[in-house]
Amino acid sequence: MDRFVLGDTDFGVDRSESSVQVAPDGRVTIEVWGTAGALDALPETSRFAWAVHPPRLYLTEVPVAWSGDVATVRFDDSMADLYDIGLYLHEHGDVIGELTLDPARSLRIGGSARVNGRTEPIDVEVGLPLLPE
């Protein structure tokens, strides 16, 4: 179920490095890391073969709307000025899209991210809870 797809490349999810935290006020902080194994397995002709480290998607203390146990938020360029939201792949890139979080089941982020001046689709899904491996 876990996936971290950037463009047409699935970097997998490093569950030991990734985290999801919900603050008492309902804000969420999320970090999702791709795996070094998936990066190392990329063919030399891959769009991201130049990368030395896997990508990291992050949202820090972002307010969300809760409906029962499920949180959602749409984030756009204007939120980048207010909150720490982005993708790091050797440089920080803006991310726009939508987050759906069910802390008992899954985290889902879909949208697009800026990578080296290009806009790439991003699709992340992580089964929750994240337990130590």
C-alpha positions in Angstrom: 0.0 0.0 0.0 2.8 2.5 0.8 4.0 4.6 -2.1 5.8 7.8 -2.8 5.3 8.5 -6.5 7.0 11.5 -7.9 6.4 11.9 -11.7 6.4 8.3 -12.8 8.9 7.1 -10.2 7.9 5.2 -7.0 10.5 5.9 -4.3 8.6 3.7 -1.8 8.2 4.9 1.8 10.9 4.6 4.4 8.7 3.9 7.3 11.5 4.2 9.8 12.2 7.8 8.8 8.6 8.9 8.1 6.3 10.3 10.8 2.8 11.7 11.4 2.0 13.8 14.4 -1.2 15.4 15.4 -0.9 18.3 17.9 -3.5 18.8 20.7 -4.9 21.8 18.7 -5.4 19.5 15.7 -2.6 20.8 13.5 -0.6 18.1 11.7 3.1 17.6 11.1 4.1 15.1 8.5 7.3 13.8 7.1 7.4 11.1 4.4 10.8 9.9 3.1 11.4 7.8 0.0 13.7 4.8 0.3 17.4 4.7 -0.6 16.8 1.2 -2.1 14.3 2.5 -4.6 16.6 5.4 -5.5 19.6 3.0 -6.0 17.5 0.7 -8.2 16.7 3.5 -10.7 18.1 3.0 -14.2 20.7 5.6 -15.3 18.2 6.9 -17.8 15.6 7.7 -15.1 14.5 11.3 -14.7 15.8 11.2 -11.0 18.9 9.1 -11.5 21.0 12.2 -10.6 19.6 12.2 -7.0 22.0 11.2 -4.2 19.3 11.1 -1.5 15.6 10.0 -1.7 12.9 12.7 -1.6 11.3 14.0 1.6 7.8 15.5 1.7 7.0 17.6 4.7 4.1 19.6 6.2 4.8 21.3 9.5 2.1 22.4 11.9 -0.5 22.8 9.2 -4.1 23.4 10.3 -6.6 20.9 8.9 -10.4 20.4 9.0 -11.5 17.5 11.1 -14.6 15.6 10.3 -14.9 12.9 13.0 -11.5 11.1 12.9 -10.5 12.2 9.4 -8.5 15.4 8.6 -8.4 17.1 5.2 -6.7 20.2 3.9 -6.1 21.6 0.4 -2.8 23.5 0.2 -1.8 25.9 -2.5 0.9 28.5 -3.2 -0.5 31.0 -0.7 0.0 28.4 2.1 3.7 28.2 1.4 4.0 31.7 2.8 2.2 30.7 6.0 3.4 27.1 6.7 6.4 24.9 6.0 5.1 22.7 3.2 7.3 21.3 0.5 9.4 18.6 -1.1 13.1 18.3 -0.6 15.1 16.6 -3.3 18.5 18.4 -3.2 16.6 21.7 -3.1 13.3 22.7 -1.6 10.3 22.8 -3.9 6.7 24.0 -3.4 3.9 21.4 -3.2 0.3 22.0 -3.9 -2.5 19.5 -3.5 -4.6 17.8 -0.9 -4.0 15.8 2.3 -6.4 13.3 3.7 -5.4 11.8 7.1 -7.1 9.0 9.0 -4.7 8.4 11.9 -6.0 4.9 12.4 -5.7 3.9 8.7 -3.8 6.0 6.2 -2.3 9.2 5.0 -2.8 10.3 1.4 -1.3 13.3 -0.3 -1.9 14.0 -4.0 -1.0 17.0 -6.1 2.1 18.4 -7.7 5.6 19.4 -6.6 8.3 21.6 -8.1 11.6 19.7 -8.7 14.5 21.5 -10.4 12.2 24.0 -12.0 9.7 21.5 -13.3 6.2 20.6 -12.0 5.9 16.9 -11.3 2.8 15.0 -10.2 3.0 13.6 -6.7 1.0 10.7 -5.1 1.8 9.6 -1.6 0.0 7.0 0.4 1.2 5.5 3.7 -0.6 2.9 5.9 -1.0 4.0 9.5 -0.1 3.9 12.2 3.7 4.0 11.5 5.2 1.5 13.9 8.9 0.9 14.6 10.2 -1.8 12.3 
